[in-house]
Amino acid sequence: MTQPATVEPAFLYVGGDPALDLVNTVDWTDRGIEAERLVDYGRLLQWAEGAGVIDAAGARRLRRAAIERPLAAAAALDYARRLRQALRDLFVAGNQDKAQAAALHRFNRFLAEAMERLELAPAGDSAGYRRSWRGKDDDPRSVLWPVIWSASSLLQSAELSRVRACAGDDCGWMYVDRSRNGLRRWCQMRTCGTREKTRRRRTADES
């Protein structure tokens, strides 16, 4: 019996944080950005639901909002791509003073916009309160506010020193290295790791 072809999922969540998984919605090559996965607002919502930053009900509400306000949805998609670039620049900059200052300035603009919409709401079934976002049901950009919050938390955490860029050629995906020895090199062993091992074997055979 012929085995069915393996179908790659639309998005892979290997970053260990929604902010890094957003960075990983394109390939960062020496030639520039390739393999754009956020091709429209619907795909952005699909990514966000898979990343756990919105639930299915929230995604449905924002899809309806996007139909009613297509220009706002298109602007939100552009917003997502600009945020993705700002995050990539900031995480890559490290301690390079000038690059870090410029990247941090751009990210702080996103952060300030999101924080204007942050509020507390009753927790519902349990006592206490929960974080909520004003306008989350009708502003197409709201899908990104939890991502900005998560990025801010990661940037302030001890795990920042464990953020890595994949060593694979023409990849550039990022992840939090939570391996026991801290020596993870690949976004995924079965893709970039395997390709690198194949390249090394080919080089050894040719030498």
C-alpha positions in Angstrom: 0.0 0.0 0.0 1.3 3.4 -0.9 1.9 5.6 2.1 0.3 9.0 2.1 2.7 11.9 1.6 3.7 13.7 4.8 2.1 17.1 4.9 4.0 19.8 6.8 1.8 21.9 9.1 1.1 25.4 8.0 3.1 26.7 11.1 5.7 25.2 13.4 6.0 26.2 17.0 9.5 25.4 18.0 10.6 28.8 19.5 9.5 28.1 23.0 7.8 31.6 23.2 5.1 33.2 21.0 7.4 36.1 20.2 10.0 33.8 18.8 7.4 31.7 17.0 6.2 35.0 15.3 9.8 35.6 14.2 9.8 32.1 12.7 7.0 32.7 10.3 9.5 33.5 7.6 13.0 32.2 6.7 15.8 34.7 7.4 18.3 34.1 4.6 21.4 35.9 3.3 19.2 37.0 0.4 16.6 38.5 2.7 13.2 37.3 3.9 11.8 34.2 2.1 9.0 31.7 2.5 6.5 34.2 3.9 3.8 32.4 5.9 1.7 35.3 7.0 0.3 35.9 3.5 -3.0 37.3 4.7 -4.9 38.2 7.9 -6.6 34.9 8.1 -3.3 33.1 8.2 -2.2 35.5 11.0 -5.2 34.4 13.0 -4.4 30.7 12.2 -0.9 31.2 13.5 -2.1 33.0 16.6 -4.5 30.3 17.5 -1.9 27.7 17.1 0.6 29.7 19.2 -2.0 29.9 22.0 -2.3 33.7 22.1 -6.0 33.6 21.2 -8.6 30.9 21.5 -11.0 29.6 18.8 -13.8 32.0 19.9 -11.5 35.0 19.8 -10.3 34.0 16.3 -13.9 33.8 15.1 -14.7 37.2 16.4 -11.6 38.7 14.8 -12.4 37.0 11.5 -15.8 38.7 11.5 -14.1 42.0 12.4 -11.7 41.6 9.5 -14.6 41.0 7.1 -16.3 44.2 8.3 -13.1 46.2 8.3 -10.8 44.8 5.5 -8.5 47.9 5.5 -8.0 47.6 9.3 -7.2 43.9 8.8 -4.7 44.7 6.1 -3.1 47.3 8.4 -2.9 44.7 11.2 -1.1 42.2 8.9 1.5 44.9 8.1 1.7 45.7 11.8 2.5 42.0 12.5 5.2 41.9 9.9 6.8 45.1 11.3 6.6 43.7 14.8 8.2 40.5 13.6 11.2 42.4 12.1 11.5 44.5 15.3 11.6 41.4 17.4 14.1 39.7 15.2 16.4 42.7 15.3 16.1 43.1 19.0 16.9 39.4 19.8 19.7 39.3 17.3 21.2 42.6 18.5 22.4 41.3 21.8 24.8 43.7 23.5 25.7 45.6 20.4 25.1 49.1 21.7 23.9 51.0 18.5 21.9 48.1 17.1 20.4 47.3 20.4 19.3 50.9 21.1 17.6 51.2 17.7 15.9 47.8 18.0 14.8 48.5 21.5 13.4 51.9 20.6 11.2 50.3 17.9 10.0 47.6 20.1 9.2 50.0 22.9 6.8 51.8 20.5 4.9 48.5 20.0 5.0 47.9 23.7 3.6 51.4 24.6 0.7 50.9 22.1 -0.2 47.5 23.6 0.1 48.7 27.2 -2.5 51.4 26.5 -5.0 48.6 26.0 -4.0 46.4 28.9 -6.4 46.1 31.8 -7.5 43.7 34.6 -10.8 41.9 34.4 -12.6 39.6 36.9 -11.2 36.1 36.7 -14.6 34.6 36.2 -15.1 31.2 37.9 -12.2 31.8 40.4 -11.5 34.7 42.7 -9.2 37.4 41.7 -8.4 39.0 38.3 -6.9 38.2 35.0 -5.1 40.2 32.3 -7.3 41.4 29.5 -7.1 43.6 26.4 -9.5 46.4 25.7 -10.7 46.2 22.1 -9.6 42.5 21.8 -12.9 41.6 20.0 -13.0 44.2 17.3 -9.4 45.6 16.7 -7.6 43.3 14.3 -4.3 44.3 15.9 -5.3 42.8 19.2 -4.1 39.4 18.2 -0.6 40.7 18.6 -0.8 42.4 22.0 -0.3 39.2 23.9 2.7 38.5 21.7 4.2 41.9 22.6 3.5 41.2 26.3 5.3 37.8 26.0 8.3 39.3 24.2 8.6 41.9 27.0 8.5 39.2 29.7 11.1 37.1 27.8 13.4 40.1 27.4 13.2 40.7 31.2 13.8 37.0 32.1 16.9 35.0 32.8 16.0 33.0 29.7 17.0 35.9 27.4 20.6 34.5 27.6 19.3 31.2 26.2 17.7 32.7 23.0 19.5 31.3 20.0 19.3 31.6 16.2 19.3 28.3 14.3 22.7 27.4 12.9 21.2 26.0 9.7 21.8 27.7 6.4 19.1 30.0 5.2 17.0 29.5 8.2 17.5 32.1 11.0 14.7 30.8 13.1 15.0 31.5 16.8 14.3 29.5 20.0 14.9 29.4 23.7 17.5 26.7 24.3 16.0 24.8 27.2 18.2 21.7 26.6 20.0 20.4 29.7 23.5 21.1 28.4 22.5 24.4 26.7 24.1 23.2 23.4 21.0 23.1 21.1 22.0 24.3 17.6 19.0 23.7 15.4 15.4 24.9 15.3 14.6 21.3 14.5 17.0 18.4 14.2 14.8 16.7 11.5 15.1 19.7 9.2 18.1 22.0 9.7 20.1 19.4 11.7 19.6 16.7 9.2 20.5 19.0 6.3 23.7 20.0 8.0 24.7 16.4 8.7 24.0 15.5 5.0 26.1 18.5 3.9 29.0 17.4 6.1 28.8 13.8 4.8 28.8 15.0 1.2 31.8 17.3 1.9 33.7 14.4 3.5 32.9 12.1 0.6 34.2 14.7 -1.9 37.4 15.4 -0.1 
